[in-house]
C-alpha cells in the first residue's frame, strides 16, 4: 500500500483513514477498535524483538572475563 512520493503527509493520513473506515464498513467504533488491536499487536511484537535483541547481546559477551580480540 505504497503511496506516491508527491502526496503530502496530510493527504496520506486522510487516505489511510478513509481506507480504514471503509474496511470496517463505515463503522467508526469498529475502526477505532481495529486500530487499537493492531497497535497492541505491534507493541507486543516490539517487546519480543527487544527481548530477543537483549538476549543476543548478553550471549555474545566474552565469557570468563576474557576480552574479545
Order of alpha helices (4+ residues) and beta strands (2+ residues): alpha-alpha
